[in-house]
Amino acid sequence: MHIAWLGKKSPFCGNVTYGREVTNALLERGHRVTFLHFAQSQDGHNRGSYAERSQEVPLPFLFKSQILTIPSLKSGKLLAETLERIQPDVVHASLTLSPLDFRLPEICAELNIPLVATFHPAFDRRVRSLTSGTQHLTYQLYAPCLANYDRVIVFSDLQRDLLTKLGVPDPTLVVIPNGVDTRRYSPGPSAVKADLYARQLFVYQGRISLEKNVEALLRGWRQADMGPDCKLAIVGSGPLEASLKRYYGDEDDIIWLGYLANEQRRIDILRAADGFILPSLVEGLSLSLLEAMACGTACIATDAGADGEVLAEGAGIVLDTQRVSTQLQTILPILRDHPEITQLLGYKARERVLQRYTLKDNISALETMYSQVMAEQRLVCGQRA
């Protein structure tokens, strides 16, 4: 089938990773993908090993960040013209939090093309902070629009329940969680500990921003007093990076690695880690968490979004989003002094991913859903005729 994928190529964020992983997997299975994304270039182009089945179409924009995209006035017209020209079997919008998201149902309805969305925004199941309250407003704003899509993919039952309460019809919502390529992300040898002169290594990987609550992690690490041969590696960048480095960067036990584009290097770090820590105030379903779990790393995460659901029933340690530093102050020394606990948690984390969060199974679910919406569209068109 031919999928027109509307998503992001930059700047780097979870939406970018999601689009890359899913479209590459679809191409591997023989489907054709046209990737429409916001870029300044006016010419789409083919590239890579799937060039005959993959095309990029840039859409003009006025502003683009990791969170929000503002398209130019002519992007909607260009999108509609492109879809009419290429006539895909289905449009899949990996929603970029853009005004164009609200026009898509009308555009696709006029062209008789089924429309699927993946709704990414982070959330917390309870409004416990200003950040989580703001995310709930995003869900309230989008819910009336999402009701006009043929299907809306969400990552967890919690996310589905929230949108159902906000008026999105239950049959419209489909739970297909983030998935990991467990062939690439798997336990294996790593020299990273030796490189970092660490007897034990704990890792945070993600954006360094307010909602990720990295300062609480750093404060808890300091309070735990883990010792000079235990290291905390911070992988990622973001608006709070400079200020946190100034305040917490004077000791050798915290290593600031910045954003790492090399995927194999990130995998090696996760394989070496004794623990992965995600202290977020809000989340969707963290792909970084799933990647760490797939590598057999013991994981600690807050119950924001669906992350607590992922680690439930012993697959990891779940923290409350409040008092993260205090909880880490207690937990980290236990993991330091009892490596058998981290080994058991790492094994359970890997098993949980293999059971529920493999990319292979999720792509199969996606293919099934595409076939369903295409069949429904043919039925509607036949009734009109």
C-alpha positions in Angstrom: 0.0 0.0 0.0 1.0 3.6 -0.4 1.2 5.7 2.8 1.5 9.5 2.8 3.2 10.2 6.1 3.0 13.7 7.5 5.6 14.2 10.3 8.8 15.8 11.3 12.4 15.3 10.3 13.8 18.0 12.6 14.6 19.3 15.1 15.3 16.1 16.9 12.6 14.8 19.3 10.6 11.7 20.0 8.2 12.5 17.0 11.2 12.5 14.7 12.4 9.1 16.0 8.9 7.7 15.8 8.5 8.8 12.2 11.9 7.4 11.1 11.4 4.0 12.8 7.9 3.4 11.6 8.4 4.5 8.0 11.6 2.6 7.7 9.9 -0.5 9.0 7.0 0.0 6.5 9.5 0.3 3.7 11.2 -2.9 4.8 7.9 -4.6 4.4 7.5 -3.5 0.8 5.1 -0.6 1.2 5.5 2.8 -0.5 5.9 5.9 1.7 5.7 9.5 0.7 7.1 11.6 3.6 5.7 15.1 3.9 7.5 17.3 6.4 8.1 20.9 7.2 11.4 22.1 5.6 12.7 25.1 3.8 13.8 23.3 0.6 11.2 23.5 -2.2 12.1 20.2 -3.8 11.3 16.7 -2.5 13.9 14.1 -3.2 14.4 10.3 -3.1 17.3 8.8 -1.2 18.5 5.7 0.6 18.0 2.0 -0.3 14.3 2.4 -0.7 14.5 5.3 -3.1 12.0 3.7 -5.6 9.4 3.4 -2.9 10.2 6.5 -0.8 9.8 10.2 -1.6 10.1 13.3 0.5 7.9 16.4 0.0 8.9 19.5 1.9 6.2 21.9 3.2 7.0 25.5 3.9 6.8 26.8 7.5 7.2 30.0 9.5 8.4 28.5 12.8 9.5 25.1 13.9 10.6 23.8 17.3 10.7 20.5 19.2 7.2 21.3 20.5 5.3 23.5 17.9 5.3 24.0 14.2 3.7 27.0 12.5 3.2 26.4 8.7 3.2 29.1 6.1 0.0 30.2 4.5 0.5 28.1 1.4 1.5 24.9 3.1 -2.1 23.6 3.4 -2.7 24.2 -0.3 0.5 22.5 -1.2 -0.4 19.5 1.0 -3.8 19.2 -0.6 -2.4 19.4 -4.1 0.3 16.8 -3.3 -2.2 14.3 -1.9 -4.5 14.8 -4.9 -1.6 14.2 -7.2 -0.1 11.1 -5.5 -3.4 9.5 -4.4 -2.1 7.5 -1.4 -4.1 4.7 0.1 -4.0 6.3 3.5 -2.7 9.5 5.1 -0.9 9.0 8.5 -0.2 12.2 10.4 2.3 12.0 13.2 0.8 15.1 14.7 3.3 18.0 15.1 1.2 20.3 17.2 0.5 22.6 14.2 -2.5 24.6 13.0 -2.4 22.3 9.9 -3.5 19.4 12.2 -6.9 20.9 12.4 -7.3 21.2 8.6 -6.3 17.7 7.8 -9.7 16.0 8.3 -11.4 18.5 5.8 -8.6 18.1 3.2 -8.7 14.3 3.3 -12.5 14.1 3.4 -12.6 16.2 0.1 -10.1 13.8 -1.5 -11.8 10.6 -0.1 -8.5 9.5 1.5 -8.7 7.8 5.0 -6.9 9.7 7.7 -5.0 8.3 10.6 -3.2 10.3 13.4 -0.7 9.5 16.0 -1.2 11.8 19.0 2.0 12.3 20.9 1.7 15.0 23.5 3.0 14.1 26.9 0.6 13.9 29.8 0.2 13.0 33.5 -2.8 11.0 34.6 -3.3 13.5 37.4 -2.9 17.3 37.4 -0.1 17.6 39.9 1.9 20.6 38.5 1.7 23.5 36.2 3.4 21.4 33.5 0.8 18.6 33.7 -2.0 21.1 33.8 -0.8 22.7 30.6 -0.6 19.3 28.9 -4.2 18.6 29.8 -5.2 21.8 28.1 -3.5 20.5 24.9 -5.6 17.4 25.1 -8.8 19.5 25.6 -7.9 21.7 22.6 -7.3 18.7 20.3 -10.1 16.4 21.3 -12.8 17.9 19.1 -10.5 17.8 16.1 -9.3 14.2 16.7 -13.0 13.1 16.7 -12.9 13.9 12.9 -10.0 11.5 12.1 -10.8 8.0 11.0 -8.4 6.6 13.6 -6.2 8.1 16.3 -3.3 6.1 17.6 -2.3 6.5 21.2 0.4 4.8 23.2 -1.5 3.6 26.3 -4.8 2.7 27.8 -4.4 5.8 30.1 -4.1 8.1 27.1 -7.1 6.5 25.4 -9.2 6.9 28.6 -8.3 10.5 28.9 -9.3 11.3 25.3 -12.5 9.3 25.6 -13.5 11.4 28.6 -12.8 14.5 26.4 -15.3 13.3 23.8 -13.2 11.4 21.2 -15.3 8.3 20.2 -13.9 5.1 21.6 -13.9 3.3 18.2 -11.7 6.0 16.8 -9.0 5.4 19.3 -6.4 2.6 18.8 -3.7 1.7 21.3 -0.5 0.9 19.5 2.4 1.8 21.8 5.9 2.8 20.8 8.0 -0.1 19.8 11.7 -1.0 19.8 13.7 -2.9 17.3 14.9 -5.6 19.8 17.5 -6.8 17.3 19.4 -3.5 17.6 18.5 -2.7 21.1 19.6 -5.8 23.0 22.0 -6.7 25.8 25.6 -7.0 24.7 29.2 -6.2 25.6 30.2 -2.6 26.0 33.5 -0.8 26.9 31.7 2.4 28.0 32.3 1.9 31.7 36.0 1.5 31.1 36.0 4.6 28.9 34.3 6.6 31.7 36.3 5.1 34.5 33.1 3.9 36.2 32.6 0.9 38.4 28.8 1.5 38.2 27.1 3.7 35.7 23.6 5.3 35.8 22.2 7.1 32.7 19.6 9.7 31.8 18.8 10.1 28.1 16.5 12.7 26.8 15.8 16.4 26.5 17.2 18.7 29.2 14.1 20.8 29.8 11.7 21.7 32.5 9.2 18.9 31.9 11.9 16.2 32.1 12.7 17.2 35.7 16.5 16.6 35.3 17.3 18.9 38.1 15.5 16.7 40.5 17.6 13.8 39.3 20.8 15.7 39.8 19.7 16.8 43.2 18.8 13.3 44.2 22.2 12.0 42.9 24.0 14.5 45.0 22.0 13.7 48.1 22.6 9.9 47.6 26.4 10.5 47.7 27.1 7.5 45.5 31.0 7.8 45.7 33.6 8.7 43.1 33.5 5.4 41.2 29.8 5.6 40.5 29.0 7.8 37.5 25.9 9.5 36.2 25.9 10.1 32.5 23.6 12.8 31.0 22.9 12.1 27.4 21.0 14.9 25.6 20.7 18.6 25.3 18.1 21.3 25.8 17.4 24.7 27.1 18.4 24.0 30.7 21.7 22.3 29.9 23.9 25.3 30.4 22.5 26.3 33.7 22.4 22.8 35.1 26.0 22.2 34.0 27.1 25.4 35.8 25.5 24.3 39.0 26.1 20.6 39.0 29.1 20.3 36.6 31.9 20.8 39.1 32.2 17.1 40.1 33.7 14.2 38.2 30.8 11.8 39.0 28.4 13.6 36.6 29.4 13.3 33.0 27.7 15.5 30.4 27.8 13.7 27.0 25.4 16.1 25.1 23.3 15.0 22.2 24.7 11.9 20.6 23.7 11.3 16.9 25.5 8.0 16.7 22.9 5.4 17.5 25.4 2.6 18.2 27.2 4.8 20.8 23.8 5.3 22.5 23.2 1.6 22.5 26.7 0.9 23.9 25.9 3.4 26.8 22.6 1.7 27.6 24.2 -1.8 27.5 26.9 -0.6 30.0 24.4 1.1 32.4 23.5 -0.4 35.7 20.4 1.8 35.8 18.4 4.1 33.6 16.6 7.0 35.3 13.7 9.0 33.8 12.4 11.6 36.3 9.8 13.3 34.0 6.9 15.4 35.2 4.9 14.6 32.0 5.4 11.9 29.4 3.7 10.1 26.6 5.4 6.7 26.3 9.2 7.3 26.4 11.0 5.6 23.6 14.3 6.2 25.5 12.8 4.2 28.4 11.8 1.3 26.1 15.3 1.3 24.4 17.0 1.1 27.8 14.6 -1.8 28.8 15.3 -3.6 25.6 19.1 -3.4 26.3 18.5 -5.2 29.7 19.0 -2.1 31.8 17.3 -1.7 35.2 14.9 1.2 34.9 13.6 3.9 37.3 10.9 6.2 36.0 8.1 8.4 37.3 4.5 7.4 36.8 4.0 10.3 34.4 2.1 9.4 31.2 2.3 5.7 30.4 5.8 5.1 31.8 4.4 3.8 35.1 2.2 1.4 33.2 5.3 0.1 31.3 7.2 -0.6 34.4 4.3 -2.0 36.5 4.3 -5.4 38.1 8.0 -5.5 38.8 9.4 -4.6 35.4 11.1 -1.6 37.0 11.0 1.0 39.8 8.2 3.5 39.6 8.5 6.9 41.3 5.9 9.5 42.1 6.4 12.7 40.1 6.5 14.6 43.4 9.6 14.3 45.7 11.7 12.6 43.0 15.0 13.7 44.7 14.0 12.2 48.0 13.0 8.9 46.4 16.2 8.7 44.5 18.2 9.5 47.6 16.8 6.2 49.1 16.8 4.0 46.0 20.2 4.7 44.4 22.4 3.5 47.3 20.4 0.3 47.4 21.0 -0.3 43.7 24.7 0.6 44.2 25.1 -1.9 47.1 23.0 -4.7 45.6 23.9 -5.3 42.0 21.9 -8.5 41.9 18.8 -6.2 42.1 19.8 -4.3 39.0 20.5 -7.6 37.2 17.0 -8.9 38.0 15.3 -5.7 37.0 17.2 -5.6 33.8 16.1 -9.1 32.9 12.5 -8.2 33.7 12.7 -5.0 31.7 13.9 -6.9 28.6 11.1 -9.5 29.0 8.5 -6.8 29.3 9.6 -5.2 26.0 9.6 -8.5 24.2 6.1 -9.2 25.4 4.5 -5.9 24.6 6.7 -3.3 22.9 8.4 -4.7 19.9 8.5 -2.7 16.7 7.7 -5.8 14.7 4.4 -6.5 16.4 3.4 -2.8 16.4 4.0 -2.5 12.7 1.8 -5.5 12.1 -0.9 -3.8 14.2 -0.5 -0.7 12.1 -0.8 -2.6 8.8 -4.1 -4.2 10.1 -5.5 -0.8 11.0 -4.6 0.7 7.6 -6.4 -2.2 5.9 -9.5 -1.5 8.1 -9.7 2.2 7.4 -9.2 1.6 3.7 -12.0 -1.0 3.6 -14.3 1.5 5.5 -13.4 4.2 3.0 -14.3 2.0 0.0 -17.6 1.1 1.6 -18.5 4.8 2.1 -17.5 5.6 -1.5 -19.6 2.7 -2.8 -22.6 3.8 -0.8 -22.3 7.4 -2.2 -22.0 6.0 -5.8 
